[in-house]
């Protein structure tokens, strides 16, 4: 199973590979948006059929604020309604940050599916992107109107995270679920990877129930858990604009001040309409206490519309983002200024450039143009760079085998 050294630990243990060992190969122009000043998140709709004590209210609210899962025009969310295959694909594509790209495509485009005639017009652009990005199998009938069960959904999300190859390597894992024998042999690796990464878990009776249809509230939970593991590209960069986290420093009437790992102290006003959660339960901003780990979503005015506080600080492995590509340009960070890096990465059928700031105290080895690298990202800022061994001459990496300079 994929194991990652915590970037936080690496900052302590590998300081000898810090900014002083880096050099600028080509200046990287950092013209990325100001992720600190504003976001694109909206106040989530209060659904009449989701009670304040609903077990999934935080996940539903967050996915709705991010535009991943919408409600119905009559004010309902229908949390217990089962999700169809095409609906699951649409929501997954949105969670990957590809929603705007899908909406820009024509609804009458042809699909390379054996049962494409059964796909709803509104879902065709999303399914086209899923095929393009390689996490949907064109050789297998989709049955778009059929319900998505837990096994099928697990395979979909793991492939969307880019962990399909890893899942294949774990097809012979022994699963701890009491009904593991009912899980299809070809799906064992996917369930193993999803379970290891805490994307989808079993029930209290230790069953997985692979054939059980996934409900809308359950998919909200799955996509919330998977979100940080989706490949970080320019679409994800835009999608996460206005999302950051840190330790709560002060709470005052109408504002919160956070001490962040990458941007120091930042203060934000609370929007007139906003949601606050303590862990996964609905709360008030007055329930937040200094020292709690807080994650906020900002609207277009730079105000908080969603905030979640956790009593227990999450590990970096639970909140990091990752991106891989070839170094195109690089400016080393210094003790007084952030650096910048531009990588070229393959996205679907085309290459794209991604430019990010590098934190002043990031772990940065010596870099050269065209090297394969993995960026570890927190709050849209690089906190660690690993040089990786490319395989087969393309943009596939062996993350467990970083090159030691």
N, C-alpha and C positions, 0 to 999 in steps of 0.2 A: 504494500500500500504506500502511496505517496507520503513521504515524510518531509517536513520542511523545518529548517532551523528558524526559530522566531527571529524576526528582524530586530526586535528589541534586544534580545540576547546577543545577536550578532554585533550590534552597535557597541556592546560592552567588550565582547571577546575579540573582535576583529578591528579594533581602533587603529591598529598599525596599518590597515589598508584603507584608511580614511582619505579625506580630501587631499591631503598633502601628497599622496601617491598618484593623483590623477593629473592629466595634462590635457589641454585643449587640442583636439585634432582638427576641428573646424568649429568656428563659433556657431552656436545654435541660437537662432532668433526665437525668443520666447514671446510669441504673440497670442498665447492662449487667453481665454476669457478670464476675468477677475472672479475666481471662484469664491472669494470671501465676501463680496459686496452684495450679490443677489443670486437668486436661484430661479427655478421655473416651476416649483411645486405649488400646488393649489390646496386650499382648504378642502378636506375630504367631506363628501356628502354624509349627512347623518341619516343612515338608513333606518327605516321604521321597523324592519324585521331583524335588526342587530341590536340587542340590548347592551346596556353599559357593562354588564358582567359577563357578556359572551366570551367564551374561552379564546376565540380567535379575533376579538375586536381590534387588537393592536395590528395584527397582520393584515386584516381587511382594510383598516384605515390607512395604513402605510402604502399598500399596493394601490389603493384608490387615489391617494394623494400623488402618487407617481405615475398615474395614468395607465397602470398595468391591467387592472381588473375594474371595470366600470359596473355601475348599478343599472337598474332598469328605469325607464321613464316615469314610472309610478312611485318612485321613492323606495323601492325594495332592492335588496341585494340578492335575495334567495340563496342564503349561505349553504343550505343543505341540498341544493339541486346539483345533480351530477353534471360533470363537464364532458362535452364531446371531444373527439380527437381533434377536430379542427379548432375548437375553442381553446384547447390546451396548447396547441401550436401557436395560436395568435397571442395568447398571454405570455408564453415563453419568449417569443420574438420581441414583444414589448419590454419584457424584463431585461433583455439583452441590450436595450437601447436602440433597437432598430425600428421602432414604431413609426417614426416620421419617414424613414426610408421606405417602409412598406406602403404607407399612405400615399406616397408620391408615384407609386406604380399603377398601371392600368388594371382594372378589375377583369378585363377580358383576355389577359395574357394566357398563353397555353401553358399547361402544367405537365411535366413528365411523370405522370402517375397513371397506373392502370385504371383507376376509377375516378379520374379527374372530373368527370361529368357530374359526380355527386357532391363536389365541393361548392359551398356557397360562394357567390360572387365576392362578398365582402371579405372572405377569408383567403381568396386566391393570392393577393400580393404577399401576405404573410407566409403562406405555404411555399410560394416561389422563393422567398428569401431563405426559408428553412432548407429547401433543396439546394439552393446556391451555396449555403454555408456548410452543407454536408452533414447535417444532423438528422436528416429525414431520408429514409431508404426508399428510393423511387421504384425499386424492384418488388416491393411488398405492397399489397393493396392497403390503402389508408383507412377505408371505411370511415370517412370523415364525420358522418352523423352518428356513429356508434360511440358508446360511452368509453372514456379513457380509464382503464383500470390502473391500479397502483404499480403493477409491474411495467406496463407500457409507459406510463408517465415517468417512472424512474429512468428507464432507458432514454426517453426523450430528453430529459433535463441533463442527465450525465453527458450525453452526446453534445448537447448545446454548450455545456461547460468546457468542451474540448477534451474530455477524459475518456473518450471511447476506446482509445488504444490501451490505456491503463486498465479499463474494465475488462478488456479481452485477456489481459495478463492475469486476471484474478478469477477466471471462470471456474477454477477448481477450489476456490476458498470454501471453508466450512462456515456456514452462517449459523448464528446463534438462535434464530427464530425457531419456535417449536413446530412451525409448519413449513420449515425450509424445504422439505421434500416436495411441496406443491409449487415451488418456484421453478419456472422453466430453466433447464440447464444453461441455455444461452443467455439467460438474464442474471445468473448468479453473480458474475463480475460487476454488473451495473448496480445491483442491490448492495454488494459489498462496498463499492466505492461511495455510493450515496450514504450508506450507514456510517462509514468511517468519517466522512466529512459532515455528518450531522445534517444532511439535507432532508432525508426522510427516515423516520424511525418506525419501530413497531408499536403495537398496542400494549396496554397494561398487562394483558395476559401473555405477552411475549410472542404473539403471532405477528406475521407481516400481512397476511391476507392479500396475496398478489392479484387475485381476480376481483377484488372489491372495487367498484367504481369510485373515482375521486370526486369529491364534492367541491363546490366553489370555495368554501372556506378552507378546505384542506389544501387546495392548490395555492391559495394565498400564502399559506404557511410554507409550503415547499419552495415557492419562488422567493420568498423573503430569505429563507435559509440559504438558497443557492446564489443569490444575487452577487455577492462579492467574489464568487468564483468564476463568473462569466468573464471571458477575455476582455481586457480593458483596451478599447480602441477609441477612435475619435468619437464614435457614437456614444460609448459608455462615458467618455470624458464629458460630453455635453449633458448626458443624462444625470450625472452626479454633480453637476454644477449647483452649488448652494447646499451641499450636504457635507457636514463635517462633525467631528466629535472631539471631546476633550474632558478635562476634569472641571467640574463646576466650581468656580471661584467665588462668585457672589450672586445673590438673588435679590433683586430689588423690584419694586412695583413696576411691572410692565417691561422688564428686561432681564437678560441673563448674561453673565460674563463667564466665558470658558477659557481655561488655559489649555491650549492645543499643543500637540507634539510638533507640528510643522509651522505654525503661524503665531506662536506666542499667545498673548491674551487678546481675545476678541469679544466685543459686546454687541448683542443684538436685541432689538425691540421685539416684543411679543405682538403678533398681529391680533386685531380685534376678534377674529375668529381663528381659533387654534385648538389643537389637541395636545394633551400632556399624558404621558404614560409612565408609571413606575413599574419597571420590568414590563410585563405585558398587560397590566391592569390600568384602566382609566384612572387618572389622577388630576390634581390641580397643580398649577405652577408653584403654589405655596408648599406643596409636599416635597419639592426638590430641596436638597440640603447640600451645602458646600462639601466638596470631596467626592460627590457621586460622579460616575462617568455618564456623560450626557451626549446624545446624538441629536442634531437638529436638522430640519429641512427648512430652507428659506424660500419665500415667494419672490416675485419679480421686484418687489420693493425692498428686499433684503430683510424682511421680518419673519420671525419664526411662526410657521403654521403647524409644525409637528415637532414634538420633542419627546425623547425617551430617555429616562434615567435608569441606570442599573446600580444596584447596591454593590454588586461584584464586578470589578473591572474585567472586561473581556480580554482574552489573549489577542495578540496581534494576528495570530493565525485565523481568528474568527472575523477579523475586520479588514485585513489586507486585500488589496487588489493586485493583479499581476498582468504584465504585458511582456510579450516577447517579440523580438525583431532584430534587424541589422542596424548597427550604429551608422547614422548618416551625418550627424553633427553633434558636437559635444563641447560644452564649456564647463570647466571644473568649478565646483563651489569653493568658496573661501570661508574663512572664519567670520567674515562680515557681509557676505553676499551669497545668495542662492546661485546655484549653477543651472544649467539647462541641457537637455538632451533631446535629440530628434532621432527616432528610429523609423525604419521602413518595415512594415509588417504586411503579411498577406491577409486580406479580409475578403472572404468569399472568392470571387474570381479575379480580383484586382488587388494591386498594392496600394497602401495608403501610408501617409506620414503622420506620425504622432509626436508632438512636442510637449514636454513637461518640465516643470521646474525641479531642481534637485535641492533638497534641504541642505543647509549649511553643514550639518554634522552627519550627513549621509555616509554610508559605507560604500565607497567608490574605488574599485581597483583601477589599474592602468587600462585605458581603453584605446582602441584603434578603430578607424573607420572600417565598416563592413563586418565587424565582429558580431556574432550572435550573442545577444544578452537577454537576461530576464530582469525586468524592473519590478521591484516591490514598492507598491504605491499606497500611501495613506493620505486621505483628504486631498486627492488630486496632486500630490507631491511625491517625488521619488525619495525613498528613505534608504534604499539599498539597491545595488546593481551587481548581478552575478554574470560573469562571462561563461557561456555554455557551449557544449560540444554539439554542433549541428550534425544531423544524420541525413544520409541520402541526398545531400546537396540541396536541401530545401529548408523551409522554415519550420521544421519539426525539431524539437529539442529533447534532450535528456536531462530534466531538471535535477535529477538525483546525482548528476555527475558534473558539477561545476568545474571549470578549469581553474586550477590554483596557480596564480602567477608566481 
